[in-house]
Amino acid sequence: MEIIKKGNMISFNGKQIMFENNVDTVVSFSNYCIVLLMNDDIPDNNVEAIDYNGNKVWNISQIVKLTYPEAYISLRKESEISFSVVSYNGVEFVIDITTQQVIKKNITK
């Protein structure tokens, strides 16, 4: 599936999804895509999954359960069923999309 990103918008299947922040990175999976949102000031909990009907599936705060809001600085597809995010504080979380669970955690700093 082709996903086009421009500013604070992504488009696919004739749908346009607008976000409050700019779209930095998009990784696609079979059921949905995951979007990293950025601005000059990095927003908290700035990773979201959007299905191909344009519905929000989850926010990263529902998977990585911290006691404080966290900003993420990178997003990368690891496999057909997993992706990784790196937090502003330097922690990498690898997440399984089938279970929506953290399967690995590394300190990067």
C-alpha positions in Angstrom: 0.0 0.0 0.0 1.3 3.4 -0.9 1.1 5.9 2.0 1.9 9.5 1.2 3.0 11.9 3.9 3.0 15.6 3.6 3.3 18.0 6.6 0.8 17.0 9.2 -1.1 14.6 6.9 -0.9 11.1 5.5 -3.1 9.8 2.7 -3.9 6.3 1.5 -6.8 4.5 -0.2 -8.3 8.0 -1.1 -8.4 9.0 2.6 -6.5 11.9 4.2 -5.7 11.8 7.9 -4.7 15.0 9.6 -2.7 15.2 12.8 -1.9 18.1 15.2 1.8 17.6 14.6 4.0 17.0 11.6 4.4 13.4 10.3 8.0 12.4 10.6 8.0 8.6 9.9 5.4 6.1 8.8 5.8 2.3 8.8 3.2 0.1 7.4 1.9 -3.3 8.4 -0.8 -5.5 7.1 -3.7 -4.1 9.2 -2.5 -0.6 10.0 0.3 1.9 9.8 2.3 3.5 12.6 3.0 7.2 12.6 5.8 9.1 14.5 4.6 12.7 15.0 7.2 15.5 15.5 7.5 19.3 15.8 10.3 21.6 17.0 9.1 20.7 20.5 8.6 17.0 20.5 5.1 16.1 21.6 4.5 13.5 24.3 3.2 10.1 23.4 3.8 10.9 19.7 3.4 7.5 18.1 0.0 6.4 16.8 -1.4 3.4 14.9 -4.0 4.2 12.2 -5.9 1.5 10.3 -6.5 1.6 6.6 -10.0 2.9 7.1 -8.6 6.0 8.8 -9.4 5.0 12.4 -7.0 5.4 15.3 -6.1 1.9 16.7 -3.9 2.9 19.6 -1.5 5.5 21.0 1.9 4.4 22.2 1.0 5.2 25.8 -1.5 2.3 25.7 1.4 -0.1 25.0 4.4 1.4 26.8 2.9 2.1 30.2 5.0 4.7 32.0 4.1 6.8 35.0 4.8 9.9 33.0 4.2 11.1 29.4 7.2 10.3 27.1 8.3 11.7 23.8 9.7 9.4 21.1 12.4 10.4 18.7 12.6 7.5 16.2 10.4 4.7 14.7 11.7 1.7 12.7 10.1 -1.4 11.4 12.0 -4.5 12.8 10.0 -7.3 11.1 6.6 -8.0 9.6 5.2 -8.2 13.1 7.4 -5.8 15.1 8.7 -2.2 15.3 10.9 -0.2 17.6 10.7 3.2 19.0 13.4 5.2 20.9 12.3 7.5 23.7 13.7 10.9 24.3 15.3 9.5 27.4 17.2 6.9 25.3 15.2 3.7 25.9 14.4 1.6 22.9 11.2 -0.5 23.0 10.6 -3.3 20.5 6.9 -4.0 20.2 5.0 -7.0 18.8 2.0 -5.7 16.8 0.1 -9.0 17.1 0.0 -8.8 20.9 0.6 -5.1 21.3 3.2 -5.9 23.9 6.8 -4.7 24.6 9.0 -7.7 23.7 12.4 -6.1 24.3 13.8 -3.1 26.0 17.3 -1.6 25.5 19.1 1.4 26.9 20.6 3.3 24.0 22.4 6.2 25.8 
